[in-house]
Amino acid sequence: MDSAGSDNVYICGNESELKKYFQKILNSTNIYHAKNKKVLCQEYIGGQEFMVHTVSKKGVIYVAEIIKKHKTVQSNLPLNDYSELIDLDDENFQLLSDFIKQAYFAFGIQEGAGRSDIKVISHKGKKIPYLIEVAPRLGGTGLPSAINEAQGFSQTSLLVDSIVRPNLLNSFSNKRIPENKRTVVVYLFSPLSGILKKVPAPQIFSHLKTFYNLKFYYKKGWEIAKTTDITNFPGYIYLVGIQKDIEEDIKRIREIEKTLYDTLIN
């Protein structure tokens, strides 16, 4: 399929919606500006979605980061709300670590960075992981320095260290920084389309207790689209801190966004 991310991805609950979005996809272009000629229809797998980021060296696989994705659905469109780095004591960490190591062994992945999407569903009291996607690359959207702040290292830093010190993973400790910090990526939503007359100043969000960084992808004078998938999020906010403070700051960000784009877009 000639597409990427969640471009033209719709969740359908009945045959009528299936027909509606089938035609909508065929009558549109994809993010590569090519006309869609095919539509892929597949079973929807529910459950909780995770991104597992690994570093491998000489067949030794180390799980550097596990990111839990929180999603929302708007007008049948699945949109990322925010993603959070989970800790070693999370009930899913060991399950996902064991599962991805078996998967990499089966695929023959023995060197370099790895990034996988996994969904975990509950069935008859058991948690069952489903491998959605696997790719031999670094994870995206995460800010390595923010992850370093929370746990003392990141997939990126560990990959570099494993190249410089080839035997590092044989003895690398699984311990994280004990301050109980969390790292969260909040995806910004634009409800409007138009031309940007200005970009948001970091000061709009920097007063938040756990604010770490703002990444806004658009510049003054650029055309911004209403957010419909992961390819046109206007940007991200990175938060680092304790869970309670982060949860409060996510709510504040959504409140700020209610009027933010009215001031930014012509």
C-alpha positions in Angstrom: 0.0 0.0 0.0 1.2 3.5 -0.9 0.8 5.2 2.4 2.2 5.8 5.9 1.3 6.3 9.5 -2.5 6.6 10.0 -3.0 8.4 6.7 -6.6 7.6 5.5 -7.1 5.1 8.3 -10.7 4.9 9.6 -12.3 2.7 12.2 -15.6 1.3 10.9 -18.4 -0.1 13.1 -20.8 -1.3 10.4 -21.2 -2.0 6.6 -22.5 1.4 5.9 -19.4 3.1 7.3 -17.2 0.6 5.5 -18.7 1.6 2.1 -18.5 5.3 3.0 -14.9 5.3 3.9 -13.9 2.9 1.1 -15.2 5.4 -1.5 -13.7 8.3 0.5 -10.2 6.7 0.4 -10.4 5.9 -3.3 -11.5 9.4 -4.2 -8.6 11.0 -2.3 -4.8 11.3 -2.5 -2.3 10.0 0.0 0.4 11.9 1.9 2.7 11.3 -1.0 0.3 13.2 -3.3 -0.6 10.1 -5.3 -4.1 9.0 -6.0 -5.2 6.0 -4.0 -5.8 3.0 -6.2 -6.3 0.4 -3.5 -8.0 0.1 -0.1 -6.8 -2.3 2.6 -9.6 -3.6 4.8 -8.6 -5.6 7.8 -9.9 -6.8 11.2 -9.7 -4.2 13.9 -7.5 -5.3 16.8 -8.5 -3.5 20.0 -6.6 -3.5 23.3 -3.8 -1.3 24.5 -1.1 -0.2 22.1 2.6 0.0 22.9 5.7 0.9 21.1 8.8 -1.1 22.1 12.2 0.3 21.3 15.2 -2.0 21.5 18.9 -2.1 20.9 20.6 -5.3 19.7 24.2 -6.3 19.5 25.6 -9.7 18.5 22.2 -11.3 19.2 21.8 -9.7 22.7 18.5 -7.8 22.7 17.9 -5.0 25.2 14.6 -3.3 25.7 15.5 0.4 26.1 12.0 2.0 26.1 8.4 0.9 26.2 5.9 3.6 25.3 2.2 3.3 26.1 0.0 5.1 23.6 -3.2 6.8 24.6 -5.6 7.4 21.7 -8.8 9.1 21.0 -11.3 8.6 18.1 -12.8 11.7 16.4 -15.2 11.3 13.4 -14.0 7.7 13.0 -10.4 8.9 12.9 -7.9 7.3 15.4 -5.7 10.1 16.8 -2.9 9.9 19.2 -3.7 11.8 22.4 -0.4 11.3 24.3 2.3 8.7 24.8 4.0 7.8 28.1 7.2 6.0 29.0 6.4 3.0 31.2 8.6 1.8 34.0 10.1 -1.6 34.8 7.4 -2.2 37.5 4.6 -1.7 35.0 2.6 -5.0 34.7 3.1 -5.0 30.9 6.9 -4.4 30.8 8.1 -8.0 31.3 5.3 -9.4 29.1 6.3 -7.1 26.2 10.0 -7.6 26.7 9.8 -11.4 26.6 7.4 -11.3 23.6 9.6 -8.9 21.4 12.7 -10.9 22.1 11.1 -14.0 20.8 9.8 -12.1 17.8 13.2 -10.7 17.0 14.8 -14.1 17.3 12.2 -15.4 14.8 12.9 -12.6 12.4 16.6 -12.9 12.8 17.1 -9.3 14.1 20.5 -9.3 15.9 22.0 -5.9 15.3 21.1 -2.2 15.8 17.9 -0.4 16.7 14.4 -1.8 16.6 11.0 -0.3 16.8 7.8 -2.4 17.1 4.1 -1.7 17.6 2.4 -4.2 19.8 -1.2 -4.4 21.1 -2.2 -6.2 24.2 -5.7 -7.6 24.6 -7.3 -9.4 27.5 -8.9 -12.8 26.9 -10.3 -15.1 29.6 -8.2 -13.4 32.2 -4.9 -13.6 30.2 -3.0 -10.8 28.5 -2.2 -11.6 24.9 0.3 -9.5 22.8 -0.2 -9.0 19.1 2.7 -7.8 16.9 1.3 -5.1 14.6 4.5 -3.9 13.0 8.3 -4.3 13.4 11.0 -2.2 11.8 14.8 -2.1 12.2 15.0 1.6 13.1 15.0 4.1 16.0 11.7 5.1 17.5 10.1 8.4 16.5 8.5 11.4 18.2 10.3 10.8 21.5 12.9 13.3 22.6 16.0 11.3 23.7 17.1 14.0 26.2 13.6 13.9 27.9 13.8 10.1 28.2 17.4 10.5 29.6 16.0 12.8 32.2 13.4 10.3 33.3 15.4 7.0 33.3 19.1 7.9 32.8 19.5 6.7 29.2 17.5 6.4 25.9 17.3 4.1 22.9 19.4 6.6 21.0 22.2 6.9 23.7 22.2 3.2 24.2 22.6 2.5 20.5 25.6 4.9 20.3 27.2 3.3 23.4 26.7 -0.2 22.1 28.6 0.7 18.9 31.4 2.2 20.8 31.5 -0.6 23.4 30.4 -3.7 21.5 30.1 -5.9 24.7 28.1 -3.3 26.7 24.7 -5.0 26.4 26.0 -8.2 28.0 26.3 -6.5 31.4 24.1 -3.3 31.0 22.0 -2.8 34.1 18.2 -2.7 33.8 18.1 -0.1 36.6 16.5 3.3 35.9 16.8 6.6 37.8 15.0 6.1 41.0 13.2 9.5 41.2 10.0 7.9 39.7 9.9 10.5 36.9 7.8 10.0 33.8 8.2 11.2 30.3 5.1 12.0 28.2 4.7 13.3 24.7 1.4 15.2 24.2 0.2 15.5 20.6 -1.2 18.9 19.6 -4.5 19.0 17.8 -5.5 21.8 15.4 -9.3 22.0 14.9 -8.8 24.6 12.2 -7.2 24.9 8.7 -5.7 28.1 7.5 -2.5 30.3 7.2 -0.5 30.8 10.3 -0.1 34.5 11.2 2.2 33.5 14.1 3.5 30.4 15.9 2.9 29.7 19.5 5.5 31.0 21.9 7.0 28.5 24.3 5.8 30.8 27.1 2.3 29.7 26.4 3.2 26.3 27.9 6.4 26.8 29.8 4.6 27.8 33.0 3.4 24.2 33.3 5.0 22.4 36.2 6.3 19.4 34.1 7.0 21.3 30.8 10.2 20.2 29.1 10.1 21.2 25.5 7.8 22.3 22.7 8.2 21.2 19.1 6.0 23.1 16.6 6.5 22.0 13.0 5.0 25.0 11.2 6.3 28.5 10.5 4.6 31.9 10.1 2.9 32.0 6.7 2.7 28.3 6.3 -0.7 26.6 5.7 -1.8 24.4 8.5 -4.5 21.7 8.2 -7.1 20.5 10.6 -5.5 17.5 12.4 -6.8 14.2 11.0 -3.9 11.8 11.5 -0.3 11.5 12.7 1.0 13.0 9.5 -0.5 16.5 10.2 -0.2 17.0 14.0 1.1 20.6 14.3 3.5 19.6 17.0 4.3 18.0 20.3 4.8 19.0 23.9 7.2 17.0 26.1 6.6 16.7 29.8 8.9 15.2 32.5 7.9 14.8 36.1 5.8 12.8 38.5 2.6 11.2 37.3 0.2 13.4 39.2 1.7 16.6 37.9 1.8 15.3 34.4 -1.8 14.3 34.4 -2.8 17.8 35.6 -0.6 19.4 32.9 -2.2 17.3 30.1 -5.6 18.7 31.1 -4.2 22.3 31.1 -2.7 21.8 27.6 -6.1 20.7 26.3 -7.7 23.8 27.9 -5.1 26.1 26.3 -5.7 24.5 22.9 -9.4 25.3 23.0 -8.6 29.0 22.1 -5.0 28.8 20.9 -5.6 28.2 17.2 -8.1 31.1 16.9 -5.2 33.4 17.8 -2.7 31.7 15.4 -4.6 31.2 12.2 -6.0 33.8 9.8 
